[in-house]
Amino acid sequence: MKKFTINKIKQKIAKKLDFPRDVVLDIPKVDISVVGNEEITIENHKEILLFNENIISVSTEIGIINIEGYKLEILYIGSHTIIISGKFKTITYGDDKNEN
């Protein structure tokens, strides 16, 4: 109960002072940028769970991101960023970390 009250207070302060909620509440933030139908950038990933030419599953702190399409490939992978190219059919997000 005490933690709930502290989080409520932090949320109100963040809103009043226009601070980012993810920083004030210390929650993970996953950024996904889509450029047309050909490039996706995912920031703050944990690991790649599945990769082939038709599906890529990426684990993040707050769930799994599944990308389906064709001719999918990873253009860049760094410690925090993945850039994926191909023709995308669907992008789904699930909060169950044990999907797949």
Steps between C-alpha positions, in 0.01 A plus 500: 500500500784739582665440162170575324476836680860593419445415132183713492693793648783451250249493212342826615840668538610379156180636347521838676867552418470349151766235571505173301303234691748224416783693669306604811338159553812303398313289245651366179429683177499323168514719192386364165543705184351385172618654173239426237458128450871423476691583821437464873726615783449349846683659791554352846471134400616207709549222247388351171277199568427392143644606167433380150405658169128515596491579874714672759415492872680741728481491879483831685470594865125541462410221258565335167482674164418273204562620146362296212560555131737379236865550410562615858859566595687666781695799366652598832512359851659676793475471875180709506386537138384268222421616147294259289419525130264313271134515403290506816160337525426531874663637812355369824585569859425270790559551869551127565876450520452126444333522160619284209 
